[in-house]
Amino acid sequence: MIIQLNKFGTTLTSRQDGKEACNAYSSTLGSVADNEEIKIDFDGVVTFTPSWADEFITPILKIYGNRVKLMSTNNPSVNATLKLLAKIG
């Protein structure tokens, strides 16, 4: 499964919006096969804050662990946020 974050917009900033996006996507995640990878695609995202990422990505990582793959990107906003999240936790 590939989660294209640009479906939620190009500016992903608020904690509340991240939480709502995660809740909305949870039913789709329920159909993931036991051995299926979940790839998170940042293509098309312009702004990506730690608040939004913490509410969307962190719960997915807690449930699916090493099956979650973050696709590479050259976007400095995405890379800085991912680095910060990895550092705190």
URNOR-V157911 format. One line per field, one symbol per residue. ss: DSSP state (@ for helix, = for strand, . for the rest). phi: phi as a letter, one per 40 degrees, with the letter a starting at -180 (. if undefined). psi: psi as a letter, one per 40 degrees, with the letter a starting at -180 (. if undefined). Layout:
ss: ???
phi: ???
psi: ???
This chain:
ss: .===@@@@..==..@@@@@@@@@@@@@@@........====.....==.@@@@@@@@@@@@@@@@@@===.....@@@@@@@@@@@@@.
phi: .bcccccchcbbbcdccccccccccdcccccccdbccbbbbcdgccbacdcccccccdcccccbfcccbcccaccccccccccccccci
psi: hhhhdedeiehgdiddddddddddeddddeehidehihhhhehehdhhiddddddddddddddebeehhhiiiehdddddddddddde.
